Protein backbone atom coordinates (compact mmCIF):
# COMPACT_ATOMS: atom_id res chain seq x y z
CA UNK A 1 0.00 0.00 0.00
CA UNK A 2 2.99 2.28 0.03
CA UNK A 3 3.59 4.68 -2.82
CA UNK A 4 6.00 3.60 -5.50
CA UNK A 5 9.39 5.23 -5.12
CA UNK A 6 9.67 5.81 -8.89
CA UNK A 7 6.24 7.04 -9.95
CA UNK A 8 4.82 8.36 -6.71
CA UNK A 9 1.50 6.57 -7.44
CA UNK A 10 -0.25 4.88 -4.56
CA UNK A 11 -0.96 1.19 -4.91
CA UNK A 12 -4.46 0.23 -6.05
CA UNK A 13 -6.64 -0.70 -4.22
CA UNK A 14 -5.74 0.52 -0.76
CA UNK A 15 -7.27 -0.80 2.48
CA UNK A 16 -10.09 1.71 2.56
CA UNK A 17 -11.18 0.97 -0.99
CA UNK A 18 -10.84 -2.74 -0.43
CA UNK A 19 -13.34 -2.67 2.43
CA UNK A 20 -15.80 -0.67 0.31
CA UNK A 21 -15.52 -3.14 -2.56
CA UNK A 22 -16.25 -6.04 -0.21
CA UNK A 23 -19.53 -4.40 0.85
CA UNK A 24 -20.57 -3.77 -2.78
CA UNK A 25 -19.93 -7.32 -3.82
CA UNK A 26 -22.52 -8.54 -1.28
CA UNK A 27 -25.24 -6.30 -2.74
CA UNK A 28 -27.92 -7.45 -5.24
CA UNK A 29 -27.16 -8.02 -8.89
CA UNK A 30 -28.08 -4.52 -10.16
CA UNK A 31 -25.65 -2.97 -7.66
CA UNK A 32 -22.98 -5.44 -8.69
CA UNK A 33 -23.45 -4.29 -12.28
CA UNK A 34 -23.00 -0.71 -11.10
CA UNK A 35 -19.78 -1.74 -9.35
CA UNK A 36 -18.57 -3.32 -12.58
CA UNK A 37 -19.28 -0.09 -14.44
CA UNK A 38 -17.20 1.86 -11.88
CA UNK A 39 -14.30 -0.55 -12.35
CA UNK A 40 -14.47 -0.09 -16.13
CA UNK A 41 -14.32 3.67 -15.72
CA UNK A 42 -11.27 3.44 -13.44
CA UNK A 43 -9.61 1.10 -15.95
CA UNK A 44 -10.08 3.68 -18.70
CA UNK A 45 -8.46 6.32 -16.48
CA UNK A 46 -5.40 4.11 -16.25
CA UNK A 47 -5.19 2.84 -19.86
CA UNK A 48 -6.74 5.52 -22.13
CA UNK A 49 -5.25 8.63 -20.58
CA UNK A 50 -2.06 10.24 -21.83
CA UNK A 51 -1.02 10.96 -18.23
CA UNK A 52 -1.87 8.45 -15.51
CA UNK A 53 -3.83 10.03 -12.59
CA UNK A 54 -1.79 9.98 -9.35
CA UNK A 55 -4.55 8.53 -7.15
CA UNK A 56 -6.98 5.95 -8.59
CA UNK A 57 -8.25 5.02 -5.12
CA UNK A 58 -9.77 8.42 -4.51
CA UNK A 59 -11.47 8.36 -7.93
CA UNK A 60 -13.05 4.99 -7.22
CA UNK A 61 -14.17 5.92 -3.70
CA UNK A 62 -15.68 9.16 -4.95
CA UNK A 63 -17.78 7.35 -7.54
CA UNK A 64 -19.02 4.68 -5.13
CA UNK A 65 -19.93 7.01 -2.28
CA UNK A 66 -21.33 10.11 -4.00
CA UNK A 67 -24.19 10.92 -6.35
CA UNK A 68 -22.12 9.86 -9.34
CA UNK A 69 -23.19 6.31 -8.59
CA UNK A 70 -26.71 7.26 -9.74
CA UNK A 71 -25.34 8.20 -13.16
CA UNK A 72 -23.65 4.84 -13.26
CA UNK A 73 -26.93 3.08 -12.49
CA UNK A 74 -28.67 4.92 -15.35
CA UNK A 75 -25.88 3.96 -17.72
CA UNK A 76 -26.18 0.33 -16.74
CA UNK A 77 -29.88 0.31 -17.67
CA UNK A 78 -29.07 1.00 -21.35
CA UNK A 79 -26.07 -1.33 -21.64
CA UNK A 80 -26.79 -5.05 -22.00
CA UNK A 81 -25.09 -7.19 -19.29
CA UNK A 82 -23.29 -9.31 -21.86
CA UNK A 83 -21.72 -6.19 -23.40
CA UNK A 84 -20.41 -5.08 -20.01
CA UNK A 85 -18.98 -8.54 -19.39
CA UNK A 86 -17.45 -8.55 -22.86
CA UNK A 87 -15.85 -5.16 -22.19
CA UNK A 88 -14.54 -6.32 -18.80
CA UNK A 89 -13.06 -9.44 -20.38
CA UNK A 90 -11.38 -7.56 -23.24
CA UNK A 91 -7.63 -7.55 -23.58
CA UNK A 92 -5.64 -4.55 -22.46
CA UNK A 93 -4.98 -2.40 -25.57
CA UNK A 94 -1.40 -2.64 -26.74
CA UNK A 95 1.01 0.27 -26.64
CA UNK A 96 0.89 0.93 -30.41
CA UNK A 97 -2.89 1.28 -30.35
CA UNK A 98 -2.79 3.69 -27.43
CA UNK A 99 0.22 5.79 -28.50
CA UNK A 100 0.09 5.77 -32.33
CA UNK A 101 -3.17 4.59 -33.85
CA UNK A 102 -5.61 6.34 -31.50
CA UNK A 103 -3.92 9.79 -31.71
CA UNK A 104 -3.77 9.52 -35.50
CA UNK A 105 -7.49 8.68 -35.70
CA UNK A 106 -8.35 11.64 -33.47
CA UNK A 107 -6.39 13.93 -35.79
CA UNK A 108 -8.19 12.56 -38.88
CA UNK A 109 -11.58 13.02 -37.21
CA UNK A 110 -10.76 16.68 -36.53
CA UNK A 111 -9.91 17.19 -40.19
CA UNK A 112 -13.10 15.40 -41.24
CA UNK A 113 -15.25 17.59 -38.99
CA UNK A 114 -13.55 20.73 -40.27
CA UNK A 115 -14.23 19.72 -43.90
CA UNK A 116 -17.90 19.00 -43.12
CA UNK A 117 -18.30 22.48 -41.62
CA UNK A 118 -17.11 24.15 -44.85
CA UNK A 119 -20.02 26.03 -46.41
CA UNK A 120 -22.11 25.98 -43.22
CA UNK A 121 -23.03 28.89 -40.99
CA UNK A 122 -20.16 28.00 -38.66
CA UNK A 123 -16.94 29.40 -40.09
CA UNK A 124 -13.93 28.17 -38.19
CA UNK A 125 -10.39 27.32 -39.15
CA UNK A 126 -9.16 23.78 -38.73
CA UNK A 127 -6.40 24.85 -36.36
CA UNK A 128 -8.83 26.83 -34.21
CA UNK A 129 -11.25 23.90 -34.12
CA UNK A 130 -8.49 21.50 -33.08
CA UNK A 131 -7.34 23.72 -30.22
CA UNK A 132 -10.87 24.06 -28.84
CA UNK A 133 -11.43 20.29 -29.05
CA UNK A 134 -8.17 19.62 -27.19
CA UNK A 135 -9.21 22.07 -24.48
CA UNK A 136 -12.67 20.51 -24.06
CA UNK A 137 -11.31 16.94 -24.09
CA UNK A 138 -8.55 17.59 -21.59
CA UNK A 139 -8.11 14.71 -19.08
CA UNK A 140 -10.69 12.61 -20.94
CA UNK A 141 -10.07 8.96 -21.97
CA UNK A 142 -9.19 8.45 -25.64
CA UNK A 143 -12.25 6.23 -26.16
CA UNK A 144 -14.57 9.08 -25.11
CA UNK A 145 -12.68 11.55 -27.34
CA UNK A 146 -12.99 9.33 -30.40
CA UNK A 147 -16.70 8.63 -29.90
CA UNK A 148 -17.42 12.34 -29.33
CA UNK A 149 -15.80 13.25 -32.66
CA UNK A 150 -17.54 10.33 -34.40
CA UNK A 151 -20.91 11.61 -33.24
CA UNK A 152 -20.20 15.18 -34.38
CA UNK A 153 -19.12 14.01 -37.84
CA UNK A 154 -22.12 11.71 -38.30
CA UNK A 155 -24.52 14.31 -36.98
CA UNK A 156 -23.31 16.98 -39.40
CA UNK A 157 -23.25 14.52 -42.33
CA UNK A 158 -26.93 13.67 -41.80
CA UNK A 159 -28.43 17.06 -40.94
CA UNK A 160 -26.02 19.14 -43.10
CA UNK A 161 -26.77 22.33 -41.17
CA UNK A 162 -26.87 21.77 -37.43
CA UNK A 163 -25.25 24.72 -35.71
CA UNK A 164 -25.73 28.40 -36.49
CA UNK A 165 -22.75 29.69 -34.55
CA UNK A 166 -19.49 28.59 -32.97
CA UNK A 167 -21.02 28.63 -29.52
CA UNK A 168 -23.60 26.00 -30.50
CA UNK A 169 -20.86 23.84 -32.00
CA UNK A 170 -18.75 23.98 -28.84
CA UNK A 171 -21.80 23.33 -26.65
CA UNK A 172 -22.50 20.19 -28.66
CA UNK A 173 -18.89 19.04 -28.31
CA UNK A 174 -19.03 19.75 -24.57
CA UNK A 175 -21.93 17.28 -24.24
CA UNK A 176 -19.56 14.50 -25.26
CA UNK A 177 -17.55 14.85 -22.04
CA UNK A 178 -20.47 14.88 -19.62
CA UNK A 179 -20.44 12.23 -16.89
CA UNK A 180 -23.38 10.19 -18.14
CA UNK A 181 -21.95 10.19 -21.69
CA UNK A 182 -18.57 8.96 -20.50
CA UNK A 183 -20.19 6.17 -18.50
CA UNK A 184 -22.27 5.06 -21.51
CA UNK A 185 -19.25 4.92 -23.80
CA UNK A 186 -16.87 3.25 -21.35
CA UNK A 187 -19.41 0.60 -20.32
CA UNK A 188 -20.14 -0.34 -23.93
CA UNK A 189 -16.99 0.19 -26.00
CA UNK A 190 -13.31 -0.50 -25.72
CA UNK A 191 -10.61 1.59 -27.34
CA UNK A 192 -10.33 -0.93 -30.15
CA UNK A 193 -14.11 -0.80 -30.79
CA UNK A 194 -14.03 3.00 -30.87
CA UNK A 195 -11.24 2.94 -33.47
CA UNK A 196 -13.29 0.57 -35.66
CA UNK A 197 -16.31 2.92 -35.58
CA UNK A 198 -14.06 5.89 -36.33
CA UNK A 199 -12.62 4.17 -39.41
CA UNK A 200 -16.18 3.53 -40.60
CA UNK A 201 -16.94 7.23 -40.24
CA UNK A 202 -13.84 8.15 -42.23
CA UNK A 203 -14.55 5.55 -44.95
CA UNK A 204 -16.15 7.02 -48.10
CA UNK A 205 -17.29 3.58 -49.36
CA UNK A 206 -20.12 3.40 -46.82
CA UNK A 207 -21.84 6.54 -48.02
CA UNK A 208 -24.76 4.48 -49.37
CA UNK A 209 -25.41 3.18 -45.84
CA UNK A 210 -25.42 6.71 -44.48
CA UNK A 211 -27.96 7.76 -47.14
CA UNK A 212 -30.16 4.81 -46.22
CA UNK A 213 -30.04 5.84 -42.57
CA UNK A 214 -31.00 9.37 -43.54
CA UNK A 215 -33.99 8.04 -45.52
CA UNK A 216 -35.21 6.11 -42.46
CA UNK A 217 -35.05 9.21 -40.28
CA UNK A 218 -36.87 11.27 -42.92
CA UNK A 219 -39.72 8.75 -43.15
CA UNK A 220 -40.14 8.65 -39.36
CA UNK A 221 -40.33 12.44 -39.28
CA UNK A 222 -42.63 12.80 -42.32
CA UNK A 223 -45.08 9.95 -41.73
CA UNK A 224 -45.16 9.69 -37.92
CA UNK A 225 -43.75 13.01 -36.66
CA UNK A 226 -41.10 11.06 -34.77
CA UNK A 227 -37.69 12.74 -34.57
CA UNK A 228 -34.74 11.91 -32.28
CA UNK A 229 -32.96 14.37 -30.02
CA UNK A 230 -29.21 14.86 -30.22
CA UNK A 231 -28.79 12.78 -27.05
CA UNK A 232 -30.61 9.92 -28.77
CA UNK A 233 -28.34 10.19 -31.79
CA UNK A 234 -25.30 10.13 -29.50
CA UNK A 235 -26.44 6.74 -28.23
CA UNK A 236 -27.29 5.53 -31.72
CA UNK A 237 -23.85 6.47 -33.06
CA UNK A 238 -22.21 4.07 -30.65
CA UNK A 239 -23.46 1.32 -32.98
CA UNK A 240 -22.20 0.33 -36.40
CA UNK A 241 -23.93 1.72 -39.49
CA UNK A 242 -25.65 -1.58 -40.33
CA UNK A 243 -26.94 -1.88 -36.77
CA UNK A 244 -28.10 1.75 -36.82
CA UNK A 245 -30.19 1.09 -39.94
CA UNK A 246 -31.58 -2.09 -38.40
CA UNK A 247 -32.63 -0.24 -35.25
CA UNK A 248 -34.32 2.58 -37.19
CA UNK A 249 -36.19 0.13 -39.43
CA UNK A 250 -37.31 -1.85 -36.37
CA UNK A 251 -38.62 1.31 -34.71
CA UNK A 252 -40.55 2.20 -37.87
CA UNK A 253 -42.07 -1.28 -38.04
CA UNK A 254 -43.04 -1.13 -34.35
CA UNK A 255 -44.87 2.14 -34.94
CA UNK A 256 -46.80 0.68 -37.89
CA UNK A 257 -47.95 -2.34 -35.90
CA UNK A 258 -48.90 -0.19 -32.90
CA UNK A 259 -51.02 2.03 -35.15
CA UNK A 260 -52.82 -1.02 -36.57
CA UNK A 261 -53.51 -2.25 -33.04
CA UNK A 262 -54.91 1.11 -31.97
CA UNK A 263 -57.08 1.28 -35.09
CA UNK A 264 -58.60 -2.09 -34.19
CA UNK A 265 -59.07 -1.50 -30.44
CA UNK A 266 -59.82 2.21 -30.01
CA UNK A 267 -62.76 3.61 -31.91
CA UNK A 268 -62.66 7.22 -30.70
CA UNK A 269 -60.29 9.17 -32.90
CA UNK A 270 -59.12 11.63 -30.23
CA UNK A 271 -58.32 8.85 -27.78
CA UNK A 272 -56.49 6.90 -30.48
CA UNK A 273 -54.42 9.93 -31.44
CA UNK A 274 -53.51 10.60 -27.80
CA UNK A 275 -52.29 7.08 -27.21
CA UNK A 276 -50.31 7.14 -30.42
CA UNK A 277 -48.60 10.38 -29.38
CA UNK A 278 -47.60 8.81 -26.10
CA UNK A 279 -46.11 5.87 -27.92
CA UNK A 280 -44.13 8.08 -30.31
CA UNK A 281 -41.22 8.72 -27.97
CA UNK A 282 -37.91 8.07 -29.69
CA UNK A 283 -35.95 7.60 -26.45
CA UNK A 284 -38.33 4.90 -25.24
CA UNK A 285 -38.46 3.23 -28.65
CA UNK A 286 -34.65 3.22 -28.85
CA UNK A 287 -33.91 1.78 -25.41
CA UNK A 288 -34.91 -1.87 -26.13
CA UNK A 289 -32.63 -1.97 -29.14
CA UNK A 290 -29.71 -0.47 -27.23
CA UNK A 291 -30.20 -3.36 -24.80
CA UNK A 292 -30.32 -5.71 -27.83
CA UNK A 293 -33.66 -7.16 -26.77
CA UNK A 294 -34.53 -7.80 -30.41
CA UNK A 295 -31.58 -10.18 -30.67
CA UNK A 296 -32.70 -12.39 -27.80
CA UNK A 297 -33.60 -16.02 -28.62
CA UNK A 298 -37.22 -16.48 -29.68
CA UNK A 299 -37.48 -13.05 -31.31
CA UNK A 300 -38.15 -13.08 -35.06
CA UNK A 301 -35.75 -10.60 -36.68
CA UNK A 302 -37.17 -7.99 -39.00
CA UNK A 303 -35.12 -9.15 -41.99
CA UNK A 304 -36.85 -12.58 -41.87
CA UNK A 305 -40.42 -11.28 -41.63
CA UNK A 306 -41.18 -12.08 -45.29
CA UNK A 307 -40.09 -15.71 -44.96
CA UNK A 308 -36.63 -15.28 -46.45
CA UNK A 309 -33.70 -13.45 -44.91
CA UNK A 310 -32.64 -10.20 -46.54
CA UNK A 311 -29.62 -8.07 -45.91
CA UNK A 312 -30.31 -4.96 -43.85
CA UNK A 313 -29.44 -2.62 -46.70
CA UNK A 314 -31.70 -4.52 -49.13
CA UNK A 315 -34.54 -4.40 -46.63
CA UNK A 316 -34.07 -0.65 -46.25
CA UNK A 317 -34.21 -0.23 -50.04
CA UNK A 318 -37.39 -2.35 -50.17
CA UNK A 319 -39.05 -0.02 -47.67
CA UNK A 320 -37.83 3.01 -49.59
CA UNK A 321 -39.18 1.52 -52.81
CA UNK A 322 -42.70 1.26 -51.36
CA UNK A 323 -42.66 4.97 -50.52
CA UNK A 324 -41.36 5.92 -53.96
CA UNK A 325 -44.11 3.96 -55.74
CA UNK A 326 -46.83 5.59 -53.64
CA UNK A 327 -45.33 9.00 -54.44
CA UNK A 328 -45.35 8.10 -58.14
CA UNK A 329 -49.02 7.05 -58.00
CA UNK A 330 -49.96 10.27 -56.25
CA UNK A 331 -48.03 12.32 -58.78
CA UNK A 332 -49.56 10.59 -61.81
CA UNK A 333 -53.14 9.94 -60.69
CA UNK A 334 -53.63 12.13 -57.57
CA UNK A 335 -54.45 8.95 -55.66
CA UNK A 336 -53.47 7.80 -52.20
CA UNK A 337 -54.77 4.82 -50.17
CA UNK A 338 -57.87 5.22 -48.03
CA UNK A 339 -58.01 4.29 -44.34
CA UNK A 340 -58.90 0.63 -44.96
CA UNK A 341 -56.06 0.28 -47.43
CA UNK A 342 -53.62 1.95 -45.04
CA UNK A 343 -54.52 -0.54 -42.32
CA UNK A 344 -53.97 -3.46 -44.70
CA UNK A 345 -50.67 -1.95 -45.83
CA UNK A 346 -49.37 -1.56 -42.28
CA UNK A 347 -50.21 -5.16 -41.41
CA UNK A 348 -48.34 -6.56 -44.43
CA UNK A 349 -44.58 -7.14 -44.32
CA UNK A 350 -42.49 -4.83 -46.45
CA UNK A 351 -41.44 -7.31 -49.14
CA UNK A 352 -45.03 -8.42 -49.79
CA UNK A 353 -46.07 -4.78 -49.69
CA UNK A 354 -43.58 -3.89 -52.40
CA UNK A 355 -44.72 -6.81 -54.55
CA UNK A 356 -48.38 -5.72 -54.20
CA UNK A 357 -47.81 -2.08 -55.10
CA UNK A 358 -45.65 -3.15 -58.05
CA UNK A 359 -48.59 -5.14 -59.40
CA UNK A 360 -50.88 -2.19 -58.81
CA UNK A 361 -48.67 0.30 -60.61
CA UNK A 362 -48.39 -2.08 -63.58
CA UNK A 363 -52.19 -2.50 -63.83
CA UNK A 364 -53.45 -0.76 -66.97
CA UNK A 365 -57.12 -0.45 -65.95
CA UNK A 366 -59.01 -0.66 -62.67
CA UNK A 367 -62.27 0.71 -61.34
CA UNK A 368 -61.07 0.86 -57.72
CA UNK A 369 -57.38 1.10 -56.93
CA UNK A 370 -58.00 0.52 -53.20
CA UNK A 371 -59.83 -2.76 -53.81
CA UNK A 372 -57.14 -3.94 -56.21
CA UNK A 373 -54.42 -3.03 -53.72
CA UNK A 374 -56.07 -4.88 -50.82
CA UNK A 375 -56.50 -7.94 -53.02
CA UNK A 376 -52.83 -7.87 -54.03
CA UNK A 377 -51.74 -7.41 -50.41
CA UNK A 378 -53.73 -10.44 -49.30
CA UNK A 379 -52.26 -12.60 -52.06
CA UNK A 380 -48.65 -11.49 -51.61
CA UNK A 381 -48.69 -11.76 -47.79
CA UNK A 382 -49.19 -15.53 -48.03
CA UNK A 383 -46.17 -16.00 -50.29
CA UNK A 384 -42.57 -16.68 -49.30
CA UNK A 385 -40.80 -13.74 -50.89
CA UNK A 386 -37.19 -12.65 -50.97
CA UNK A 387 -34.74 -10.40 -52.76
CA UNK A 388 -36.21 -11.12 -56.21
CA UNK A 389 -38.98 -8.61 -55.45
CA UNK A 390 -36.42 -5.88 -54.96
CA UNK A 391 -34.78 -6.80 -58.30
CA UNK A 392 -38.18 -6.48 -60.01
CA UNK A 393 -38.59 -3.08 -58.41
CA UNK A 394 -35.18 -1.95 -59.65
CA UNK A 395 -36.11 -2.96 -63.22
CA UNK A 396 -39.38 -1.04 -62.99
CA UNK A 397 -37.61 2.00 -61.55
CA UNK A 398 -35.07 2.02 -64.38
CA UNK A 399 -37.81 1.95 -67.02
CA UNK A 400 -39.80 4.68 -65.30
CA UNK A 401 -36.91 7.08 -64.88
CA UNK A 402 -36.99 10.37 -66.75
CA UNK A 403 -39.87 12.18 -68.44
CA UNK A 404 -40.28 9.86 -71.42
CA UNK A 405 -39.28 10.43 -75.04
CA UNK A 406 -38.69 14.10 -75.74
CA UNK A 407 -38.47 15.65 -79.17
CA UNK A 408 -35.15 17.45 -79.50
CA UNK A 409 -35.49 21.20 -79.75
CA UNK A 410 -34.34 22.90 -82.93
CA UNK A 411 -31.05 24.65 -82.62
CA UNK A 412 -31.03 28.06 -84.29
CA UNK A 413 -27.69 29.68 -84.92
CA UNK A 414 -27.26 33.42 -84.50
CA UNK A 415 -26.21 35.72 -87.29
CA UNK A 416 -22.79 36.17 -85.76
CA UNK A 417 -22.33 32.38 -85.58
CA UNK A 418 -23.35 31.98 -89.22
CA UNK A 419 -20.83 34.62 -90.29
CA UNK A 420 -18.05 32.84 -88.42
CA UNK A 421 -19.02 29.51 -89.96
CA UNK A 422 -19.04 31.06 -93.44
CA UNK A 423 -15.55 32.48 -92.91
CA UNK A 424 -14.25 29.14 -91.70
CA UNK A 425 -15.86 27.41 -94.69
CA UNK A 426 -14.25 29.83 -97.14
CA UNK A 427 -10.87 29.31 -95.49
CA UNK A 428 -11.20 25.54 -95.80
CA UNK A 429 -12.14 25.86 -99.49
CA UNK A 430 -9.19 28.14 -100.20
CA UNK A 431 -6.84 25.65 -98.49
CA UNK A 432 -8.09 22.39 -99.99
CA UNK A 433 -9.47 23.66 -103.35
CA UNK A 434 -7.33 26.64 -104.39
CA UNK A 435 -8.35 26.35 -108.07
CA UNK A 436 -11.95 27.19 -107.21
CA UNK A 437 -10.92 30.64 -105.95
CA UNK A 438 -9.33 31.71 -109.29
CA UNK A 439 -11.01 34.42 -111.43
CA UNK A 440 -13.86 32.94 -113.40
CA UNK A 441 -15.14 33.74 -116.90
CA UNK A 442 -17.61 36.64 -117.39
CA UNK A 443 -21.06 35.85 -116.15
CA UNK A 444 -22.77 36.71 -119.50
CA UNK A 445 -20.94 33.85 -121.21
CA UNK A 446 -22.73 30.54 -120.64
CA UNK A 447 -20.66 27.54 -119.73
CA UNK A 448 -20.62 24.24 -121.51
CA UNK A 449 -20.80 20.97 -119.60
CA UNK A 450 -17.09 20.41 -120.22
CA UNK A 451 -15.92 24.00 -119.83
CA UNK A 452 -14.67 24.22 -123.45
CA UNK A 453 -14.29 28.00 -123.49
CA UNK A 454 -15.03 30.67 -126.10
CA UNK A 455 -14.40 28.63 -129.23
CA UNK A 456 -16.93 26.05 -128.32
CA UNK A 457 -19.64 28.71 -127.89
CA UNK A 458 -19.20 30.36 -131.29
CA UNK A 459 -21.46 28.77 -133.87
CA UNK A 460 -19.70 27.22 -136.78
CA UNK A 461 -16.29 26.87 -135.20
CA UNK A 462 -14.49 23.60 -135.09
CA UNK A 463 -14.88 22.85 -131.37
CA UNK A 464 -17.90 20.85 -130.43
CA UNK A 465 -20.30 22.14 -127.79
CA UNK A 466 -20.79 18.67 -126.46
CA UNK A 467 -17.73 16.67 -125.33
CA UNK A 468 -16.91 13.81 -127.63
CA UNK A 469 -18.78 15.16 -130.70
CA UNK A 470 -17.57 16.76 -133.86
CA UNK A 471 -18.30 20.15 -135.34
CA UNK A 472 -22.03 19.60 -135.19
CA UNK A 473 -23.68 21.74 -132.53
CA UNK A 474 -26.29 19.10 -131.80
CA UNK A 475 -25.46 15.39 -131.52
CA UNK A 476 -26.33 13.64 -134.78
CA UNK A 477 -27.00 16.83 -136.82
CA UNK A 478 -25.01 18.70 -139.44
CA UNK A 479 -23.45 22.08 -138.81
CA UNK A 480 -25.30 25.06 -140.15
CA UNK A 481 -27.29 28.00 -138.97
CA UNK A 482 -26.79 28.81 -135.27
CA UNK A 483 -29.06 26.82 -133.10
CA UNK A 484 -30.18 24.59 -136.00
CA UNK A 485 -28.56 22.20 -138.40
CA UNK A 486 -28.60 22.93 -142.10
CA UNK A 487 -31.13 20.23 -142.93
CA UNK A 488 -33.90 20.56 -140.40
CA UNK A 489 -37.27 22.10 -140.07
CA UNK A 490 -37.60 24.41 -137.03
CA UNK A 491 -38.60 22.46 -133.99
CA UNK A 492 -37.51 19.13 -135.52
CA UNK A 493 -34.35 17.19 -135.35
CA UNK A 494 -33.06 15.97 -138.71
CA UNK A 495 -31.90 12.39 -138.92
CA UNK A 496 -28.59 11.53 -140.44
CA UNK A 497 -28.92 11.61 -144.30
CA UNK A 498 -28.97 8.13 -145.86
CA UNK A 499 -29.71 6.59 -149.24
CA UNK A 500 -29.48 9.06 -152.11
CA UNK A 501 -28.09 11.89 -149.98
CA UNK A 502 -24.77 11.71 -151.78
CA UNK A 503 -24.85 14.93 -153.77
CA UNK A 504 -21.52 16.05 -152.44
CA UNK A 505 -22.60 19.46 -151.22
CA UNK A 506 -22.95 20.29 -147.56
CA UNK A 507 -25.96 22.38 -146.61
CA UNK A 508 -25.13 26.00 -145.80
CA UNK A 509 -21.61 25.56 -147.21
CA UNK A 510 -22.00 25.19 -150.98
CA UNK A 511 -23.46 27.25 -153.76
CA UNK A 512 -27.16 26.96 -154.42
CA UNK A 513 -27.82 26.22 -150.82
CA UNK A 514 -30.72 28.54 -150.31
CA UNK A 515 -32.98 25.68 -149.56
CA UNK A 516 -31.01 24.81 -146.51
CA UNK A 517 -32.32 27.74 -144.50
CA UNK A 518 -34.86 27.05 -141.77
CA UNK A 519 -37.74 28.00 -144.12
CA UNK A 520 -37.25 24.98 -146.40
CA UNK A 521 -37.79 21.30 -146.14
CA UNK A 522 -34.80 19.58 -147.67
CA UNK A 523 -34.40 15.93 -148.30
CA UNK A 524 -34.65 13.59 -145.32
CA UNK A 525 -36.58 16.07 -143.18
CA UNK A 526 -39.25 14.71 -140.89
CA UNK A 527 -41.94 15.98 -143.30
CA UNK A 528 -40.88 13.63 -146.07
CA UNK A 529 -38.33 13.26 -148.90
CA UNK A 530 -37.60 15.96 -151.35
CA UNK A 531 -39.63 15.11 -154.48
CA UNK A 532 -42.69 15.82 -156.56
CA UNK A 533 -45.09 18.32 -155.13
CA UNK A 534 -42.50 20.03 -153.03
CA UNK A 535 -41.71 23.63 -153.92
CA UNK A 536 -38.30 23.87 -155.42
CA UNK A 537 -35.74 26.30 -154.10
CA UNK A 538 -35.84 29.61 -155.96
CA UNK A 539 -32.78 31.37 -157.07
CA UNK A 540 -31.84 34.50 -155.32
CA UNK A 541 -31.11 35.50 -151.82
CA UNK A 542 -33.05 33.92 -148.97
CA UNK A 543 -35.40 36.32 -147.34
CA UNK A 544 -35.90 38.52 -150.48
CA UNK A 545 -38.94 36.79 -152.14
CA UNK A 546 -39.87 33.27 -151.31
CA UNK A 547 -43.47 32.18 -151.47
CA UNK A 548 -42.83 28.50 -150.87
CA UNK A 549 -42.06 28.43 -147.16
CA UNK A 550 -44.47 26.51 -144.99
CA UNK A 551 -45.21 29.58 -142.87
CA UNK A 552 -46.10 31.94 -145.72
CA UNK A 553 -44.07 35.09 -145.78
CA UNK A 554 -40.44 34.17 -145.32
CA UNK A 555 -38.96 34.91 -141.97
CA UNK A 556 -35.95 37.05 -141.75
CA UNK A 557 -32.79 35.08 -141.79
CA UNK A 558 -30.40 35.21 -138.88
CA UNK A 559 -27.50 35.86 -141.22
CA UNK A 560 -25.68 38.91 -140.01
CA UNK A 561 -25.53 40.79 -143.36
CA UNK A 562 -27.47 43.65 -144.87
CA UNK A 563 -30.27 42.73 -147.29
CA UNK A 564 -31.77 45.54 -149.36
CA UNK A 565 -29.67 48.04 -147.49
CA UNK A 566 -31.21 47.17 -144.10
CA UNK A 567 -29.43 45.47 -141.20
CA UNK A 568 -30.21 41.85 -140.77
CA UNK A 569 -32.44 41.10 -137.81
CA UNK A 570 -33.74 38.04 -136.11
CA UNK A 571 -37.42 37.29 -135.66
CA UNK A 572 -37.20 38.96 -132.25
CA UNK A 573 -35.30 42.08 -133.40
CA UNK A 574 -31.63 42.76 -133.42
CA UNK A 575 -29.39 39.75 -133.05
CA UNK A 576 -28.34 38.99 -129.47
CA UNK A 577 -24.81 39.77 -128.32
CA UNK A 578 -22.34 37.19 -129.45
CA UNK A 579 -19.60 35.84 -127.19
CA UNK A 580 -17.14 37.98 -129.16
CA UNK A 581 -18.84 41.34 -128.93
CA UNK A 582 -22.00 43.41 -128.94
CA UNK A 583 -25.02 42.93 -131.17
CA UNK A 584 -24.19 43.39 -134.86
CA UNK A 585 -20.50 43.85 -134.21
CA UNK A 586 -19.66 40.37 -135.42
CA UNK A 587 -21.65 38.24 -137.86
CA UNK A 588 -23.58 35.30 -136.53
CA UNK A 589 -22.73 33.29 -139.66
CA UNK A 590 -19.93 30.73 -139.96
CA UNK A 591 -16.46 31.89 -141.10
CA UNK A 592 -16.23 33.71 -144.45
CA UNK A 593 -13.99 31.02 -145.87
CA UNK A 594 -16.86 28.59 -145.82
CA UNK A 595 -19.91 30.82 -146.47
CA UNK A 596 -20.51 32.75 -149.64
CA UNK A 597 -20.76 36.52 -149.36
CA UNK A 598 -24.42 37.10 -150.18
CA UNK A 599 -24.06 40.85 -150.51
CA UNK A 600 -21.36 40.49 -153.14
CA UNK A 601 -23.51 38.04 -155.07
HELIX and SHEET records of a PDB file:
HELIX    1   1 UNK A   15  UNK A   25  1                                  11    
HELIX    2   2 UNK A   29  UNK A   47  1                                  19    
HELIX    3   3 UNK A   56  UNK A   65  1                                  10    
HELIX    4   4 UNK A   68  UNK A   78  1                                  11    
HELIX    5   5 UNK A   81  UNK A   88  1                                   8    
HELIX    6   6 UNK A   95  UNK A   96  1                                   2    
HELIX    7   7 UNK A   97  UNK A  101  3                                   5    
HELIX    8   8 UNK A  102  UNK A  116  1                                  15    
HELIX    9   9 UNK A  126  UNK A  136  1                                  11    
HELIX   10  10 UNK A  142  UNK A  159  1                                  18    
HELIX   11  11 UNK A  166  UNK A  175  1                                  10    
HELIX   12  12 UNK A  179  UNK A  188  1                                  10    
HELIX   13  13 UNK A  191  UNK A  202  1                                  12    
HELIX   14  14 UNK A  204  UNK A  206  5                                   3    
HELIX   15  15 UNK A  207  UNK A  224  1                                  18    
HELIX   16  16 UNK A  230  UNK A  236  1                                   7    
HELIX   17  17 UNK A  241  UNK A  265  1                                  25    
HELIX   18  18 UNK A  269  UNK A  279  1                                  11    
HELIX   19  19 UNK A  282  UNK A  290  1                                   9    
HELIX   20  20 UNK A  293  UNK A  295  5                                   3    
HELIX   21  21 UNK A  302  UNK A  304  5                                   3    
HELIX   22  22 UNK A  312  UNK A  333  1                                  22    
HELIX   23  23 UNK A  339  UNK A  347  1                                   9    
HELIX   24  24 UNK A  350  UNK A  362  1                                  13    
HELIX   25  25 UNK A  369  UNK A  381  1                                  13    
HELIX   26  26 UNK A  388  UNK A  400  1                                  13    
HELIX   27  27 UNK A  415  UNK A  432  1                                  18    
HELIX   28  28 UNK A  434  UNK A  437  5                                   4    
HELIX   29  29 UNK A  455  UNK A  457  5                                   3    
HELIX   30  30 UNK A  514  UNK A  516  5                                   3    
END                                                                             
